[in-house]
């Protein structure tokens, strides 16, 4: 068999945890091979071993049949292995070209030969239909485009084997489609790809084979054409998984959130939220559907106090919260699961236990007269870690060390436990596996059933349709339609998201 990569009986340990327990993964030449597992199952750890970021305690790695010792990413690059990380490793003030050539700069005498570098980047970009502007600054390009820069970085270094770590976690549906075309183009050019994911639909659409790992142990490798999403989900989680969350009919009562004629500017000073009106009532989930960049991020930031508003009003429980500080808004009865868990959800270098009380550390029993009571803090943390199945060696482990899904579960536990009147859930299951998604969806529905108001923002149309009672479609900063979730389809929502307006009725106006 022509394997370009063989990872045989790999064991990787960290203090108190076996991350990879005797795992074998074999990559054929010219295939897209999925590595599937729950959050914290050991997928990224295994690939970090292959990329030289970690050294295994046991096992061997072969590249093109030859045993190798990969002690650093530099050696991985020399062996033709490139990795596109989940959290991009780019320098924002630098241009695309400067990021791509970093550490491998072509020289003209003692100076960097920028012209040659830019030409080379342009040629690789065109060859693989990546359509990246070599002169653009990273800070000015979209997330999807930044990912293409990461791909270009690996290709510039001559990678034949590409590892993609959860590549679609931060992409819009359109960007996901484009990425799958790029992957197929890379395979046509003779590359081989390992795709770390837990999105079953993606595996079925673009992968040839899939290796499943569960709690650090290899469960097996299957041909994608001989399996289905149900079997993969059950193998991954170790039990039957329910894909649609059962929920009773909503019973909405009074208005909790009232947004009127809201105008918000983006960081360039452009009006990105344009006279927007929205109401969310107690006992209902309102989903916001829209293509990324239509103002949903700025809307959430305005409601939560992370961005100033130019005009209009925002009321929570009848109280005007416009331009108040995030803490004052939180104390008025708001819980916020942020879109970017690293930027707005966690202090990565704090223990997970202290992150769990970030919204309430200044109140008893966690604090008295400004002195923190760590015994109470960690007691609470332990309770929520158990309740929300946050997989961590202990409550003292740094938040940075947890997998993305476990970081997310900790944030959701913190926000839901405070029992807010309005829960804003922005991309609540981004980067989570099917088992965790099922759990989080149930928690969100439980909030609704307790008579709380929920505002859900998600790029996953399945999630919007599955959870929402009403769906508000946002386009160019306005809510252009409000539809009943049970009476619409993915196709209708897609058309509305593209700006095809629907006639509003009187009932539609009041969400």
C-alpha positions, 0 to 999 in steps of 0.5 A: 500500500502506498502510504505517504504518512504512517503513524504507528501505535502513537502514545502521548501523555501529559501530566494526569492524562493520556492524550493519545493511547496507542493510535495508528493513522495511515494516509494514502497518497492523493486522499483526503483522510478525516480524523474524527473525534469529540472535543478533547479526544486527542485529534489535535494532539496527534497532529501536533505530534506529526508536525513536531510540536510534541514528542511521543512517548511511544510509537513511530512515524514513517514518511513515504515508508521511511522511519523519521524523527520529527522533533520540530515544525522545521523538520516537518516542513523539510519532510513536506508536511504543512499544518493549517492551524485552527487559530491562525498564526498570522501577524496582522500588521504584515502583508500577505506576502510578508506573512508567507515568507516569514522565516524563509525570506528570499534575499537580494544581497543582504536585503529581502527580495520583496518583488520576487517573493510577491511574484512567487506568492501570486503564482502559487495563489493562481495555481491553486485558485486561492485568489489572494492579494499578495499586497493586502494587509492581514488586518484588512482581509476576511477570516476566510481569506486569512485561512487561504494565507495559512494554506499558501504558507504551507505551499510556499514551503513545499508541503506535499502533505497538508494537515487542516485543523478544524478549518471550517470552524470560523468560516461562512457556508460560502467560504466552506464551499470554496474551501472544499473546492480548494482541497479537491484542487490540491488533491488533483495536484498530487497533495495528500490531506489530513482533515481534523474535524467533527463535522459529519456532513463535511466528511461525507462530502469531501473525504475518502476515508475516516479514522475515528478516535474516542477519549484518546483511543483509536476506534477504527478507520472506515471508507467514507462510501461504506458509512453514514453520519449516524454510524460515525456519530455513534462511533465518535461519541460511544452512544446513540446521538440525536440530531434534532433537539425535541422541543415543545411549542414556544409560549412567549410572554412579555418583551425582554429585549427591544431594539429600535431604529438602531444604527451602529458603525463598524471600525471604519466608521461605516454604518453597518447596522442600519435602523434595525428593529428587533424584539425578543420575548420571554419564552422564545428563541429568536435566531438571526440568520445572515451571511457574515458581514451583514451587521450581526456581529456589530448588533451583538456588540452593541447590545452587550456593551462592546461597541458604542451605538450612533442612534436608536435605543436598546431596552432590556427588561424595559430599562435603556441599556444603550452605551452602558458598560458590559458589567452594568448590562450584565447586571441588568439581566444579560448572559453572553456566549461570545462569538470569539471565545478567546477574545471575549470569553476567556482569560486564557492564562487564568485557570479554568476555575477562575474563568468560570467566575469571571462574571461574578467574582466581585460578589459574595461568596466569591469575594468579600471586601475586595478579597477573593475567596478561592475556596468558594471560587474553585468549589463553584468551578468544580460543580460547573465542570461536572455539570457541563462535562468540561473535560479538563485534568482539574479546575486549576488547569489553564484555560489555554490548555483545554480543547476549543469545545471544552473552553466553550462548554465552560463559558456556556456553563458560566453564562447559563448558571447566572440565570439571565433574563436574556441569553445571547448565544453567538455561534454557541456550538462553533468548534463543537462535536455532535455530542457537545452540540446536542448537550448545548442545544438542550441547555439553550432550550431549557433556558427558553422553557424556564421563560427566558428570552434567547437571541441566537446568532449562527452561520449554521442554518441547521442550528438556526432551523433546529433551535429557533422559534422565529428567525430574523433574517439580516441583510445589509444591516437591516432585518428584512424578514421574520419567519416562523422556523417551522414554516420555512426551509433552508432554501427560502432562508438562503434566498432571503439572506441573499437579499430577496425581500419577503413581504412583511405582515403585521404579525411578522413585525412583532417578534 
